[in-house]
């Protein structure tokens, strides 16, 4: 995010930008990739009903997610260091 803000300051771009990864994955896809990298089993998703009970309306963000795009940021010339989730997770490991 800091790199994105610095890029916008350097280019003088204005407006509203989404600071989100260019690759959109579901929670299941993310969990499967992360489990594979850590050599852990995968396959048991968290059931929604306990989460809905515990979090109420806020669970919508967790279970349903948001589909937003970083296209405007990329169109301004910004290049992501880790455009794919597997490379981003490897950098953290």
C-alpha positions as CSV (number, residue, x, y, z in Angstrom):
1,X,0.0,0.0,0.0
2,X,2.8,2.4,0.8
3,X,4.4,1.7,-2.6
4,X,1.0,2.5,-4.2
5,X,0.6,5.8,-2.4
6,X,4.2,6.7,-3.2
7,X,3.5,5.9,-6.9
8,X,0.4,8.1,-6.9
9,X,2.3,11.0,-5.3
10,X,5.1,10.7,-7.9
11,X,2.8,10.6,-10.8
12,X,0.4,13.3,-9.5
13,X,-2.6,11.0,-10.1
14,X,-5.8,12.0,-8.3
15,X,-9.1,10.5,-7.5
16,X,-10.2,7.3,-5.7
17,X,-8.1,4.2,-5.9
18,X,-8.6,0.7,-4.6
19,X,-5.5,-0.7,-2.9
20,X,-6.1,-4.4,-3.4
21,X,-4.2,-7.2,-5.0
22,X,-4.6,-7.6,-8.7
23,X,-5.5,-11.3,-8.4
24,X,-9.0,-12.0,-7.0
25,X,-9.3,-15.3,-5.2
26,X,-12.0,-16.8,-3.0
27,X,-11.3,-17.7,0.6
28,X,-11.4,-21.4,-0.4
29,X,-8.7,-20.8,-3.1
30,X,-6.6,-18.7,-0.7
31,X,-6.8,-21.5,2.0
32,X,-5.9,-24.2,-0.5
33,X,-2.9,-22.3,-1.7
34,X,-1.7,-21.4,1.8
35,X,-2.2,-25.0,3.0
36,X,-0.2,-26.3,0.1
37,X,2.6,-24.0,0.8
38,X,2.7,-25.0,4.5
39,X,2.3,-28.7,3.6
40,X,-0.9,-28.9,5.7
41,X,-4.2,-30.6,4.8
42,X,-7.0,-28.6,3.3
43,X,-10.6,-29.3,2.7
44,X,-12.7,-28.4,5.8
45,X,-14.1,-24.9,5.3
46,X,-15.5,-23.1,8.3
47,X,-19.3,-23.6,8.5
48,X,-21.2,-20.3,8.0
49,X,-23.8,-20.7,10.7
50,X,-21.5,-20.4,13.8
51,X,-19.8,-17.4,12.1
52,X,-23.2,-15.7,11.4
53,X,-24.2,-16.4,15.0
54,X,-21.0,-14.9,16.4
55,X,-20.5,-11.9,14.1
56,X,-24.0,-11.0,13.0
57,X,-24.3,-8.7,10.0
58,X,-20.5,-8.2,9.9
59,X,-20.1,-11.8,8.7
60,X,-21.1,-10.8,5.2
61,X,-17.7,-9.3,4.6
62,X,-16.0,-12.5,5.8
63,X,-18.2,-15.1,4.1
64,X,-19.5,-13.2,1.0
65,X,-16.4,-11.1,0.3
66,X,-16.1,-8.1,-1.9
67,X,-15.2,-7.9,-5.6
68,X,-13.1,-4.8,-6.1
69,X,-10.4,-4.2,-8.7
70,X,-7.1,-2.4,-8.7
71,X,-7.4,-1.8,-12.4
72,X,-7.3,2.0,-12.0
73,X,-4.1,1.8,-10.0
74,X,-2.5,-0.5,-12.6
75,X,-3.7,1.8,-15.4
76,X,-1.8,4.6,-13.7
77,X,1.4,2.6,-14.3
78,X,1.8,0.9,-10.9
79,X,3.4,-2.5,-11.0
80,X,2.7,-5.0,-8.2
81,X,5.7,-6.7,-6.7
82,X,3.6,-9.8,-6.1
83,X,0.7,-9.9,-8.5
84,X,-0.3,-13.5,-7.6
85,X,-1.3,-14.8,-4.2
86,X,1.2,-17.7,-4.2
87,X,4.2,-15.4,-4.7
88,X,2.9,-13.0,-2.1
89,X,2.6,-15.8,0.5
90,X,6.0,-17.2,-0.4
91,X,7.5,-13.7,0.3
92,X,6.0,-13.9,3.8
93,X,7.2,-17.4,4.6
